[in-house]
Amino acid sequence: MDGVPDDAWLVVIDMQEVFTGDSPWAAPRFDHAVAGIERLLPRFTGRTVFTRFVAPERPEGSWAPYYRDWPFALVPGADPLWDLTEPFRTAAADRGDPVVTESTFGKWGTSLQAITGDHPHLVLAGVSTDCCVLSTALAAADAGATVTVVADACAGASDEDHERALAAMRLYAPLVTVV
């Protein structure tokens, strides 16, 4: 990837069981994102972070009506629904890569910042392009991180949503670059 420095961090966003199979949140091209991420992992050995989305214990504010619409997801963070999928569960364990767990769509925050530093170059991949990837990219860019989104290592709720999210992130150039 041109323009991505050697000290960049790969952030693999929410490659979890809840976004596969028959789940109401399944990303149709999840397997496509898996292939793209597997291609990226060797370049970022020692500089990869995996993230997980989990439901809050007690949804508050705007999350309360959200989880009224999605009650299936109100299970504890240790539930297998929230597990990383293979090969990422094994990769994180074998490589010793950190896993950041948040109950928010955006994963940029104190936990991720503590690992990557205050103004890192982040390379984002994962699901869903139109939700957690987008939310992470914009929050990180606002905080001063340089963000590269790898389009073919992401999957959206639909192909149309994926493309719309990529188009929205392109509006934030040069803070966010889509490759």
URGIVEN-V95147 format. One record per helix or strand of 3 or more residues. SS is the DSSP state (2 for helix, 1 for strand). FROM is the first residue (numbers start at 1). LEN is the number of residues. If there is no record, write none. Layout:
ss->SS from->FROM len->LEN
ss->SS from->FROM len->LEN
This chain:
ss->1 from->9 len->5
ss->2 from->17 len->3
ss->2 from->30 len->15
ss->1 from->48 len->6
ss->2 from->62 len->8
ss->2 from->71 len->3
ss->2 from->80 len->3
ss->2 from->88 len->8
ss->1 from->98 len->5
ss->2 from->110 len->7
ss->1 from->121 len->7
ss->2 from->129 len->14
ss->1 from->146 len->10
ss->2 from->159 len->12
ss->1 from->176 len->3
